[in-house]
Amino acid sequence: MTFLRLLPLFCLAAAASAQEPTGTLAKIKRTGQVVLGVRDGSIPFSYLDDKQQYQGYSVDLCLKVVEHLKTQLAMPGLKVAYNPVTSANRIPLMANGTIDLECGSTTNNAERQQQVAFAPTMFVISSRLLAKKSANIQALDDMKGRVLVATAGTTTLKQMTILNNERKLGMKILIGKDHPESFLMLETGRAEAEANDDILLAAQVATSKAPVDFAVSKEAMSIEPYGIMLRKNDMPFKKSVDEALRKVYQSDEIQRIYKKWFMSPIPPRGVNLNFPMPARLKAVLAKPTDSPDPAAYR
């Protein structure tokens, strides 16, 4: 067979090869499932309800990505597997291929972007303190010589450690293995304040036994974007995830999902967080970005 006759075959083979999925898309195609990294107690983003099912704002957004992948990969039967992660192990489990999307409450910052990638920002928070009203803690300076708790593997824990040294506060910092344990330490008096993201603190108060006993500080110690995490240097997969989320963000769908988790009764106890969409979040949903720079959200 002459070269000219073989040429069309080479072209067809090259075209087929170019269309073959790579990286995470190839893994999904091969296994027939998407593995979502989920949290047990990050209300209302990702948590277990009373039926032991994973629920939340981040989970809903990840499932929208899965729907997009079903169409893109022509896999209507694509399955979803849930893999529990913690603040401490979520990045290693993403990097080693255990999970494909991390659907929690993870801050996108420059340090983490050296290890993983992030989809366009889905929420914007400020880190604050939560304490019992009787403790009269209004700001971080009120914590001099007192006991603080923060969750392992969080940006807040690192921030509190730095501020404790810089301001010479002399705090004793306890570490909770997850957000529920951190709040339990506060609730039972082992710690006098908990440092965490404002929306997570609001959820803890709303779902506590005695919400009127607690107050969130007015002092905001940082502004941080939350993003769905994915593997670094996998541009075809990131493109798919970004396309799926931009479609949601720029439609009425995001309003419905937000209202479901922040402005309506949520399982398991039917508590309404009554947390209207912040102006910063409205702005970033209108113009999606995956920037880790806090200045992009002011």
N, C-alpha and C positions, 0 to 999 in steps of 0.2 A: 504494500500500500504506500502510495507516495506521501510526501510531507504535506502537500496541499490537501489531500484527502483526510489526513490525520488532524490538521489544524482545527477544524470545527469541533472535533472530539476533545482536543486539548482545551479549547475555549469553554466548552460545556463543563468540563471537569473543574476548571478554574472558577467558573461562576458558582458551581455547586459548593465548592470548598469555601468560597467567600461568604456564602449564605449560612454555612454551618455555624451553630452557636459555639461560643468559647467561654472559658472561665465559669462563672456561676451559672450562666444560662445553660452551658453544656452539662453541668452537674445536675441541674434541675431536669433537663431533658432526659438524662440517663437514669435518674432515680425515680422520676415521676412524682416528685414532691418538692415543696418549698419548706424549709425548716425555719420557723420563727422563734427567735429568742425572746422569751416573755418573763415577766416578773410576777412574783406571788403576792406582793403587797404594795405596789406603787399606784395607789388609787389617785385619780380615776384614769390613769394612763394604761396600766397593764397590771391585772391582779386576778386572783382566783375568787370566784363568787361562791355562794353557799352550795352550789351544785358541782363544785370543783371544775368549773369551766373558766377558761381565760377570757377576760373581758377588758374593755377599755378603749379610750380615744386612740391610742397608738396602735392597738390591735386592729381596730376598725380601719385605720389608714393602711396598715400593712395588708389587710385583706383586699383593699382596693387595688393595691399593687398586684396581688395574686390574680385578681380578675383580669387585669391588663396582660399579665404573662400568659394566661390561658389563651387569649386571642393571639398574641404575638407568636407563641410557640405552637399554635394549633393543637392545644392540649386541653380540651374541655373537661377532662377527667383529672386534671392536676390536683394533687392532694396537698393538704396542709398538715405539717407536724409541728407540735409545740414542744420546745426545749426550755425548761426553766433556767434562768441565769440570775446572777447577783451583780451588785455594783462592782465587786472585786474580780469576777471571772468573765464578765461580758466581752471585754476586748480580746483576751486570749482565745475564747471560744469562737469569736468571729475570725480572728487571724488564722486559726488552725483548721477552719472549714467546717466546724461542727454546726454552726448556724449560718443562715443565708441573709436574714434581715434581723436586726435587733429592735424589737418593738417595745420600748420602755419609756424612761424619762431621762435620757442621756444628753448631757451637755456637749455641744460641738465646740471644741476649742482648738487652738493651733497645736498644742502638745499632742492631743489625741489624733489630729489629722496626720501626724507622722506615722501612725500605726494603722488607722482605718479611714474610711471615707464616710461622708454623711449626705443624706438626701436633703432637699430644700427644707429649711426650718419649718417646724410644725407648731412650735410654741415658744414664747419668750417669757422668762421668769426673772425674779430678783431673789437673791438669798437673804434670808431674814432669821430672826430668832423667835422661838415659841417658848412661852413660859406660863406658869400659873400666875393669875393676876395678883395673888397675894405676895408673890416674889418681887413685884414692882421693878421689873426689868424692861426698860424702854429702848435701850441701845446697848451695843457691845461693851462700851465702857462701864456699864453697870455690872458686868460680869467679872470684875477684878477679884481675884482670889476665890472664885466660885467654880462650880462643876458644870461643864458643858458636855453634851453628847452630839456626835455626828456619825453618819453612816460610813462604813468601810468602803473604800474605792470611789468615793464621790469627790467632786471638785470642791465641795463645801468643806470637807474634812481638811483638805490641803490648805484651803484659804484660811480656815480658823487657826490652824497650826502656825501659819505665817504671821497672821495678825496678832496672835497671842505673844509671839516673840517680838514683833515690831513695836507693839504698844506696851510691852512689859506688863501684861495683864495678870500673869501668874495663875491662869486658869488651869484646872485639871480637866483634860479632855478625855472622855470615855468614847469608845467606839462600838456602835451597834452593828451587828452583822447584816441587818437590813433595816428598812424604814420602820416597820412595826416594832422591832426590838428597840430602836432608838426612842420611839415615842413611849414605849413601856417604861424605859428607864426614867423618862421625864415624869410620866404619870404616877409612878410609884415612889418618886422622891430620890432616886439614886442620882439624878442630874437635876440641876436647877433651871436649865434651858436646853433646848434642842436647836441646832443650826441646820437649816435645810432650805429648799426652794419654796417660795411663798405659796404656790398652788398645792404642793404636797403637804405643807403645814396646814393650810386651810382644809384640806381633805381629812387630815388626821383629827382636827378639832371637830369637824362636822360629824364624823363617825365615832367620836369618843363617847364615853358614858356620861360625861358632864361637860358639854361644850362651853357653857357659861363660865367655867373655871379658868379658861385659857385665853391668852391674848397674843397676837402676832405683832412683833415690833414694827414701828413705822420706818425705822432706819433700814435702808436697802444697802447691802454691802457689795452687791455686784449685779450686773445685767447679763444674762446668759441665754443663748438660743438652744432649744432642744431639737434634735434631729434623729431620724431613723438611721441606724448605723448599718454599713455594709462594708465589704472588703475593699481594701485599697488597690489601686491600679487595675481595676476591672471596669473599664469605661463602657463597654457594651451593656453590661448589667446596670451600671449607674444611669446610663442614658434611659433605659427602660423604666427604672424606678422613678427618675426625675419626671419623665413624661407622664407617668401615671398620676403622680402627686400634683403636678401643675394643672392637670386636667381637673382634678378634684378641687384644688384651691381656687381655681378661677371659674367655678360653677357654684350653684346653690347648694351642692352636696356638702361642702365644708360647713355651711351654716347649720345644716341638719345634724351633722355629726357633732359639731361643737355643742349645740343645744342639748343633744341627747346626754352628753357627759358632764356638762358644766352648768346647765340651767334647768335640769329636770331631775326627778327622783331616780337614783341609780341603785342597782342591786349591791349587796344583798339586803340592806336595811331600808331602802327607799329614801335615802337622805339626798336632799337637793343642795348642792354646793353654792348655788346662786352666785356664780363667778362670771360676770359679763365679760365678753371678749375685750381684752385690753387694746388700746389704740395701737401699741407697738405690734401686736399680732395682726391686726387688721392691715397694717401697712405692709408687713412682710408677706402676707398671703396675696395681696394685690400685686406685689412685685417679688416673686420667689427668689430666694438666694440661699446658698449653703455656706455663706461667709462665717468664719469662726470669730470674727472681730466684733466685740461688744459695741464698738462705735457705730456699726452698721445698723444697730437696733435702737439707737437713742432718739 
